[in-house]
């Protein structure tokens, strides 16, 4: 199948002999004589592969056609067995081999998810294109598993080491092979101290066996459990502390064929990481190969022109927009954007941003040929911009541009350190023409994109500049949105950390708490927990949830929490009365805000522990006995805060046996689309009972791991356990 052969195109018939594979390649070269040499060699290579399949599998005569239309080469190879489809047959054999490997019946490890996904895409492309269907790039293939990195270039350890997001990479032997400064600082190590150690050095003791079991299962069955998911887990600090993080793992292939597991960590309730990150001269981001196979990526002939290549320009606009929209990480978005530009418009490009101090930072350098080495000194922060910096880049940052540069060398004629650094990069990568365009939005210039061509036969011209300016204007808007998201994310994270209380120490009460921001929002919301001691010696417990999942909800939550603290300390009354006063205060100050809340007082008399509590529309606390019995405490129920402050509120009393566990939690822990609340509560009770005998911190970790992955809502949980009198 495929494109129909135009009338008059000659063909050549070949016997099914191995030596005719070379003859087929020679025929294609002769038929395509005069076309682009690289294109001819690619077509000849593919023709040889297809004829090889005919010789080995169909074992019939092969017929070969080759022709060109509008600069495109077409090759068609047919055999005499149209009923024998090679692709479905190969797919079936590979799938059966995988199934046998997973069952342990074949002395072969099954393919990991990214290999299966890529194989599926490749076979689909062969089948579809032979049937005349359009080509779909791997990066645009729908339905790829989240565990698979869409950037299939060979894995580069420098990329992980230079990333600003805390990143750890491990090999298929479970050993750390790369770690960046941000990740090492988060867990109290130096990067070089972690490289070579087993990944379990970063895990609490109670999670190591589980990790090894899951890792071994992945290698033996090829079935992932947490790959591609956002999973909340505790990381082990060097000093023994546990730091709650969200963990996202993807897989990538090294040049030697090994599978590399790349994990990104984001602290949830941990304190800010210690200072001592990368120095100013470290790269912010290393380029990632633009080719899925570590080879030069075929690229459209450079020289898109206004009016003559509208589809290509429109595709560039769409692809750059998609590259930025596909991630909330600014550096990653710019790197993807530069890959798009080098595939369709330039031989290499750079993205530079001004930081909060006005220093210029080179975020990425991307070359269309991933084999071109780029030294470390070309990345990272520039020297300060001074008045003597008169090269194109400083001029653009001061408001000029886009600038078309066609002289040699085209970048950085001045004598400043910034200009000298630009000249060094051009001397390394080459340039015949370039366009330097400002990243401008809301009347501010915050960076620049530089697009460079190295071939004299296709230089940038004045006709390219208006369209490049419009293209970069759209990119700048996307970058500005990503910068805004980064700012909101940082503010939300700081607010979240400031609102987390320090759990008080108590001789006969164990306390543990967790807060998990939603994996789909800006790391903050309206859920909260609180513990504080009252003047009379009672311990106050609070878990609540203000409606909303944004900064506004967090501010409302902070106000409500502080009001509850003040009322509880001033009026040491039954919990129902305290919540009624809180409702009245909230209604007076903000009639639009609603919230759920559980407020409890824990009192110890001799060897007995008692809980007095009230609920304002909140899910009931869960009591777990040391033997694993569970019961939800549904007394003291009332309406939400903000509904009707005149309604009376009840209080309820419950004894807490020594060694039992009291769990207060918000609905984000258990509510899932498609599952009834009753089933979810049953599931929580069953899981909590299974870990009733674990230490309280481990108990909370197990709940977070089991229920916190991929949650679309914030989660707060608070656990209390009375100890025995002689403990």
Secondary structure, DSSP 4 states (H G I P E B T S, - for coil): --SPPPTT--EEEE-S-TTHHHHHHHHHHHHTTTS-HHHHHHHHHHHHHHHHHIIIII-S-EEEEEEEETTEEEEEEE-S-TT--HHHHHHHHHHHHHHHHHHT-SSSPPPPHHHHHHHHHHHHHHHHHHTTPPP--GGG-TT--TTB-S--SPP-HHHHHH-SS-EEEE-TTSBEEEE-HHHHHHTT--HHHHTTSBGGGGB-HHHHHHHHHHHHHHHHH---SSTTSEEEEEEEPTTS-EEEEEEEEEEEE-TTS-EEEEEEEEESSSPPPPS----TTS-S-----SSTTSSPPP-PPS---TTT-HHHHHHHHHHHHHHHHT-S-HHHHHHHHHHHHHHHT-SEEEEEEE-TTS-EEEEEEEESSTTS---GGGSEEPPPP-TT--SHHHHHHTT---EEE-SSS-S--SSSHHHHHHHHHHHHH--SEEEEEEEEETTEEEEEEEEEE--GGG---HHHHHHHHHHHHHHHHHHHHHHHHHHHHHHHHHHHHHHPPPPPPBTTEEEEEEEE--TTTTS--SEEEEEEE-TTSPEEEEEEEES-SSHHHHHHHHHHHHHHHHHHHH----HHHHHHHHHHHHHHH-TT--EEEEEEEEEEETTEEEEEEEEESPPPEEEE-TTS-EEEE--SEEPPBTT-TTS----EEEE--TT-EEEEE-GGGT--TTS-HHHHHHHHHHHHHHTTTS-HHHHHHHHHHHH-TT-SS-EEEEEEEEPPTT-
